[in-house]
Amino acid sequence: MRGEVRVVGAERPGGLELRTAGLAARGLPEVRVTGLPPYLGQGWARVLGAVAARVAAAGPVLPVLVEMADGVELRLVPEKDGTLAVVPPPPPPTDVGQWRRDVVARLFPEAAS
């Protein structure tokens, strides 16, 4: 991937929002996640970085489901602002917060210790 893609964050009333910056320069949508508790910020910044690499590799044909690792799947949903929101795959979990913690723990087990 040419150039730099960064993950930037901001605190919002509903929690932390993280988004990529740099995919749009390649004609691709930026990727974001909203409503994170702050303690998941670093882990999800790593998740978004990995998702951004997958989106950049896919080029103009964007995936709807992204398999990050065995049994760890994310869904990319187009938003009105042109970004892709990272959400759980169907069927939706009853506890999205737990799903988000599980994604980080399964992708980066060293972060849990």
Secondary structure, DSSP 8 states (H G I E B T S, - for coil): --S--EEEEEEETTEEEEEEESSGGGT---EEEEEE-GGGHHHHHHHHHHHHHHHHHHTTS--SEEEEETTEEEEEEE-TTS-EEEE--SS--S-HHHHHHHHHHHH-GGGG-
